[in-house]
Amino acid sequence: MSTQRKIQSIYTDGACTGNPGPGGWGVVVYFSDGSIHEIGGASPQTTNNKMEMQAAIAALEFLKASGQSESITLHTDSEYLINCITKWVTGWKKKGWKKADGNPVQNQDLLEMLDELNSRQVKWQHVRGHTGNVGNERCDVIARAFANGKIPSLQQLAHSNSHLSSPQKNEANVSKVSDFDTNSTIINKKTSDIRTLATDITLMEPYTAPAAASSEEIPRETKVAQLRNLIETLHTADEIAKKGYLITSSELADLMDIHASAVTSRGDEWRWRNWIVSRVRREGNQILWELERGDRLEEETKHSEE
């Protein structure tokens, strides 16, 4: 007699090189019997927030396809994603997808999908990124691999509908949580192909991981594209500094391609690349930051000393 696998928890994460630039997302599904199912995908030109949303959408669609009625916890290190789906989306819908300042809400299409898939069955849980959490770290590995043009080996159940049925007899193809806890970067050595069945990967943006990306070396074209995206990011930061614009913690995190908590944990003043980043003030629940070119400040200080 078969017994249905029960989803215990799900972890999601997104990554982007350049922001905007090539991106990837990853999902890790933990089952009560100890088995694990991983999903992931890529987009050639996207943002970190889009990848975070896309990962969550894929996770919720997997949950829906499973037919499970029991509650699950969805873990993400994106406070922006959690706030969007649990706090802000209701007001945005009432205002015709407009923010308080009258500007349109970004990523409306993805937010509508998330809102439709979300239910009381899902408990949204924030987890701090890069702090050793096994599920979060593994999602990050998957997402960054796809963002860098690689196709990672995914731990996947043997059949696309296996999350609805009893565990497979050939347990060699199903990694266990105990094994995964020992090594957060464990891969299924006996599975050479990447199963990308429709029920396993759901992409709202085109999947474009190149065939050559299966090698460990990143293609030169990808490296050049990443460099161009970096230059665009640096130009953006320079423009913000020149104009004296103040930006929020989440906007600064998007610019730097890091988590928002990593911004606030650095203190009131610190250096990032060519800029001095200073905390200016708080407006409501937002912290505003200012960027100044550090090399120019150093030059001015040098001249004043002379």
Backbone torsions as a table, in degrees:
resi	resn	phi	psi	omega
1	MET	NA	126.2	-176.7
2	SER	-79.6	147.6	175.8
3	THR	-119.8	140.1	-175.9
4	GLN	-77.2	136.3	173.7
5	ARG	-67.2	138.8	178.8
6	LYS	-109.4	125.0	176.5
7	ILE	-73.3	126.9	-178.1
8	GLN	-94.3	-48.0	179.4
9	SER	-158.2	161.1	-179.8
10	ILE	-134.5	138.7	174.5
11	TYR	-116.0	141.9	178.6
12	THR	-135.1	154.0	175.9
13	ASP	-161.2	154.7	176.9
14	GLY	-130.6	157.1	179.6
15	ALA	-146.1	155.4	180.0
16	CYS	-151.5	132.8	178.2
17	THR	-99.2	104.7	-178.8
18	GLY	113.4	-43.2	176.3
19	ASN	47.0	75.0	8.5
20	PRO	-81.2	158.4	179.8
21	GLY	167.4	-167.3	177.2
22	PRO	-61.1	135.1	-177.0
23	GLY	-132.5	167.3	177.2
24	GLY	-151.4	162.7	178.5
25	TRP	-142.6	156.1	-179.0
26	GLY	-142.3	148.6	178.1
27	VAL	-134.8	135.2	174.3
28	VAL	-123.8	121.7	-179.2
29	VAL	-106.3	124.0	177.6
30	TYR	-103.0	132.1	178.6
31	PHE	-105.9	157.2	-177.1
32	SER	-66.4	-21.4	179.2
33	ASP	-86.5	4.6	177.3
34	GLY	96.2	-7.3	-179.1
35	SER	-82.4	163.0	-174.9
36	ILE	-133.1	142.5	175.0
37	HIS	-130.9	129.4	-177.6
38	GLU	-117.6	144.0	-179.4
39	ILE	-132.4	149.9	177.5
40	GLY	-165.9	166.5	179.5
41	GLY	-167.8	178.7	-174.7
42	ALA	-140.4	162.9	174.7
43	SER	-143.3	139.6	-175.4
44	PRO	-72.7	-29.4	-177.5
45	GLN	-146.2	109.7	-173.5
46	THR	-157.9	-167.1	177.1
47	THR	-130.0	165.8	-179.9
48	ASN	-62.9	-42.6	-178.9
49	ASN	-63.1	-39.4	177.7
50	LYS	-62.0	-40.8	-180.0
51	MET	-67.6	-36.4	175.8
52	GLU	-61.8	-44.1	179.7
53	MET	-66.2	-42.6	-176.9
54	GLN	-63.1	-39.2	176.6
55	ALA	-61.3	-43.8	-179.6
56	ALA	-66.0	-38.3	178.5
57	ILE	-63.0	-45.8	178.8
58	ALA	-61.0	-39.5	179.2
59	ALA	-64.6	-44.8	-178.9
60	LEU	-69.0	-33.9	176.8
61	GLU	-68.8	-35.9	176.1
62	PHE	-64.4	-43.5	178.4
63	LEU	-61.2	-44.4	-179.9
64	LYS	-61.9	-42.4	-179.6
65	ALA	-66.0	-25.8	-178.5
66	SER	-70.6	-22.8	-178.4
67	GLY	76.2	8.0	-177.7
68	GLN	-71.2	138.4	179.8
69	SER	-104.2	-18.6	179.7
70	GLU	-70.2	151.8	-179.7
71	SER	-69.6	151.3	175.4
72	ILE	-134.7	161.0	175.5
73	THR	-106.9	127.6	176.8
74	LEU	-104.6	118.4	-176.9
75	HIS	-99.5	132.4	176.1
76	THR	-145.7	148.5	177.0
77	ASP	-94.2	9.3	-179.7
78	SER	-98.1	103.5	175.5
79	GLU	-65.2	-33.2	177.4
80	TYR	-58.2	-46.9	-179.6
81	LEU	-61.4	-46.9	-179.1
82	ILE	-62.7	-44.6	179.5
83	ASN	-63.2	-40.8	179.3
84	CYS	-57.5	-49.2	-170.6
85	ILE	-84.3	-26.9	-176.2
86	THR	-104.1	-16.4	-176.0
87	LYS	-123.6	-50.5	-165.5
88	TRP	-91.0	-26.9	-169.8
89	VAL	-63.1	-35.1	-179.2
90	THR	-61.4	-47.6	179.0
91	GLY	-66.1	-38.2	179.0
92	TRP	-62.1	-41.6	179.9
93	LYS	-64.0	-41.5	-179.3
94	LYS	-63.9	-31.8	-178.7
95	LYS	-93.0	15.0	179.6
96	GLY	68.8	38.1	179.8
97	TRP	60.3	42.7	174.1
98	LYS	-118.5	144.7	176.0
99	LYS	-82.0	177.2	-177.4
100	ALA	-61.3	-30.6	-179.5
101	ASP	-85.4	3.6	177.6
102	GLY	90.4	-9.6	178.5
103	ASN	-77.5	150.9	-179.5
104	PRO	-67.1	147.4	177.7
105	VAL	-72.2	133.3	178.7
106	GLN	-74.0	149.9	176.1
107	ASN	60.1	38.7	-178.2
108	GLN	-57.9	-40.3	-177.7
109	ASP	-60.8	-43.4	179.6
110	LEU	-70.7	-37.1	178.7
111	LEU	-65.1	-37.4	177.8
112	GLU	-64.5	-40.2	177.0
113	MET	-63.3	-45.5	179.4
114	LEU	-60.9	-44.4	-178.6
115	ASP	-62.9	-38.1	179.6
116	GLU	-69.7	-37.0	-177.3
117	LEU	-82.0	-25.1	-176.1
118	ASN	-70.2	149.8	178.8
119	SER	-156.7	175.3	178.0
120	ARG	-67.3	-14.2	177.8
121	GLN	-65.5	-24.3	-174.3
122	VAL	-101.9	124.6	172.8
123	LYS	-102.2	118.2	-178.4
124	TRP	-86.1	125.3	-175.8
125	GLN	-127.9	124.1	177.7
126	HIS	-82.3	136.1	175.7
127	VAL	-127.6	135.0	-179.6
128	ARG	-69.0	131.9	-177.7
129	GLY	-76.0	151.1	174.4
130	HIS	57.9	40.7	177.4
131	THR	-120.3	16.4	176.5
132	GLY	93.6	1.1	177.1
133	ASN	-66.5	122.0	-171.4
134	VAL	-59.7	-48.3	-178.8
135	GLY	-63.2	-44.9	180.0
136	ASN	-64.9	-42.3	-179.2
137	GLU	-64.6	-40.0	-179.7
138	ARG	-66.9	-42.0	176.1
139	CYS	-59.1	-40.7	179.7
140	ASP	-63.2	-40.8	178.1
141	VAL	-61.2	-45.2	-179.4
142	ILE	-64.1	-49.4	-177.0
143	ALA	-61.6	-43.9	-178.0
144	ARG	-70.7	-32.4	176.1
145	ALA	-61.7	-48.9	178.4
146	PHE	-63.0	-40.0	-179.8
147	ALA	-63.1	-30.0	-179.1
148	ASN	-92.7	13.4	174.9
149	GLY	82.7	11.8	179.1
150	LYS	-102.1	157.8	173.7
151	ILE	-111.6	104.8	-177.3
152	PRO	-74.9	153.8	172.3
153	SER	-74.5	125.1	-176.8
154	LEU	-104.7	139.9	174.0
155	GLN	-80.3	112.1	-175.7
156	GLN	-134.7	147.4	175.1
157	LEU	-66.6	152.7	-167.0
158	ALA	-61.4	-30.2	-177.7
159	HIS	-131.2	155.4	-175.7
160	SER	-61.6	-28.3	-179.7
161	ASN	-102.8	15.2	-174.2
162	SER	-67.7	-19.3	178.1
163	HIS	-72.6	-6.7	178.1
164	LEU	-100.2	-9.0	-172.1
165	SER	-122.4	-174.5	-179.2
166	SER	-73.2	160.7	179.5
167	PRO	-58.8	146.2	-178.6
168	GLN	-69.1	150.7	177.6
169	LYS	-67.0	-35.7	179.5
170	ASN	-85.7	84.4	-175.2
171	GLU	-72.7	-6.0	179.7
172	ALA	-64.3	-23.5	-178.1
173	ASN	-93.4	3.5	-179.2
174	VAL	-122.5	113.3	179.7
175	SER	-75.9	145.8	-178.6
176	LYS	-100.6	155.6	179.1
177	VAL	-60.0	-38.4	-179.8
178	SER	-60.9	-40.9	177.1
179	ASP	-66.8	-39.2	-175.5
180	PHE	-68.4	-35.8	179.0
181	ASP	-66.7	-29.2	179.9
182	THR	-69.5	-37.1	-178.6
183	ASN	-144.5	108.5	-173.2
184	SER	-69.2	-10.5	179.6
185	THR	-110.4	21.4	-180.0
186	ILE	-60.8	142.2	175.8
187	ILE	-129.2	160.8	-179.5
188	ASN	-80.3	98.8	-175.3
189	LYS	-66.6	-23.1	-175.7
190	LYS	-91.7	1.3	179.1
191	THR	-113.9	108.0	-175.9
192	SER	-88.6	-21.0	-179.1
193	ASP	-99.6	158.3	175.8
194	ILE	-103.8	114.1	-176.6
195	ARG	-78.4	114.0	-177.8
196	THR	-120.5	48.3	176.9
197	LEU	-66.6	157.2	-175.1
198	ALA	-57.2	-35.7	-179.6
199	THR	-76.6	-12.0	-178.1
200	ASP	-95.7	-36.0	-179.5
201	ILE	-128.1	124.6	177.8
202	THR	-118.2	119.4	-176.7
203	LEU	-116.9	126.7	174.2
204	MET	-89.7	-12.8	174.8
205	GLU	-125.1	156.7	-173.7
206	PRO	-58.6	137.2	174.7
207	TYR	-85.8	119.2	-172.5
208	THR	-132.6	24.2	178.8
209	ALA	-61.8	119.8	-174.8
210	PRO	-70.8	155.5	-179.4
211	ALA	-60.9	-35.6	-178.1
212	ALA	-70.1	-12.7	-175.0
213	ALA	-72.8	-7.2	178.9
214	SER	-69.5	-17.9	176.9
215	SER	-78.0	162.2	-178.0
216	GLU	-72.7	-23.3	-177.9
217	GLU	-83.2	132.9	175.2
218	ILE	-78.5	130.3	-179.9
219	PRO	-57.2	147.8	-179.4
220	ARG	-57.6	-40.1	-179.2
221	GLU	-59.8	-38.8	179.4
222	THR	-67.1	-40.8	178.6
223	LYS	-62.5	-42.3	179.6
224	VAL	-64.4	-41.4	178.9
225	ALA	-62.9	-40.9	178.7
226	GLN	-64.5	-38.2	178.3
227	LEU	-65.3	-40.6	177.4
228	ARG	-61.8	-42.3	179.6
229	ASN	-64.1	-37.7	177.5
230	LEU	-63.6	-43.6	179.4
231	ILE	-61.3	-40.8	178.1
232	GLU	-62.3	-40.3	177.8
233	THR	-63.4	-42.9	-179.7
234	LEU	-67.0	-37.8	175.3
235	HIS	-61.8	-41.1	178.9
236	THR	-62.2	-45.3	178.9
237	ALA	-61.8	-40.0	179.7
238	ASP	-65.1	-38.9	179.0
239	GLU	-65.5	-41.2	178.1
240	ILE	-61.3	-42.3	179.9
241	ALA	-66.5	-45.1	-178.6
242	LYS	-61.1	-43.1	-176.4
243	LYS	-81.2	-10.2	-179.6
244	GLY	72.7	24.4	179.8
245	TYR	-68.5	142.8	172.4
246	LEU	-99.3	134.7	-179.3
247	ILE	-125.7	153.5	-177.7
248	THR	-79.1	169.9	179.1
249	SER	-60.1	-42.4	-179.0
250	SER	-67.5	-37.7	178.1
251	GLU	-67.9	-39.0	177.5
252	LEU	-66.3	-38.9	178.3
253	ALA	-64.0	-39.5	177.0
254	ASP	-63.3	-41.0	-179.8
255	LEU	-63.9	-40.8	-177.0
256	MET	-86.9	-9.4	-177.0
257	ASP	61.0	47.9	176.1
258	ILE	-134.6	173.0	178.1
259	HIS	-78.0	148.1	-177.3
260	ALA	-58.5	-34.5	179.9
261	SER	-64.6	-28.3	178.5
262	ALA	-70.3	-23.7	177.5
263	VAL	-73.5	-53.4	-175.0
264	THR	-69.8	-23.9	-177.9
265	SER	-79.8	-7.7	-176.7
266	ARG	-86.0	-6.1	179.3
267	GLY	100.6	-169.9	-173.9
268	ASP	-85.1	-21.2	179.1
269	GLU	-150.9	131.4	-178.6
270	TRP	-159.3	171.7	-176.0
271	ARG	-108.3	138.2	173.3
272	TRP	-133.6	114.6	-177.7
273	ARG	50.9	-115.4	-177.9
274	ASN	-91.8	4.1	-171.0
275	TRP	-120.0	147.9	168.2
276	ILE	-93.5	123.0	-178.6
277	VAL	-103.6	121.9	-176.1
278	SER	-124.6	137.9	174.4
279	ARG	-77.5	127.5	-176.1
280	VAL	-99.4	-56.7	-178.7
281	ARG	-167.1	173.6	175.9
282	ARG	-110.1	133.8	174.0
283	GLU	-123.0	107.7	-176.1
284	GLY	66.2	-123.7	178.3
285	ASN	-100.0	14.4	-178.6
286	GLN	-111.3	138.3	171.9
287	ILE	-98.3	131.3	-179.5
288	LEU	-102.6	138.3	-176.6
289	TRP	-122.7	153.6	178.1
290	GLU	-123.1	140.7	177.6
291	LEU	-109.1	133.8	174.2
292	GLU	-131.7	139.8	178.7
293	ARG	-65.9	116.1	-177.2
294	GLY	-66.3	-36.5	-178.9
295	ASP	-66.8	-34.6	178.3
296	ARG	-69.9	-39.0	178.3
297	LEU	-63.6	-40.4	179.3
298	GLU	-65.0	-38.6	179.4
299	GLU	-65.7	-41.5	179.2
300	GLU	-65.2	-39.5	179.1
301	THR	-64.2	-41.4	179.7
302	LYS	-61.2	-45.3	-180.0
303	HIS	-65.4	-38.9	-179.1
304	SER	-66.7	-32.7	178.6
305	GLU	-71.9	-31.9	179.2
306	GLU	-73.2	NA	NA
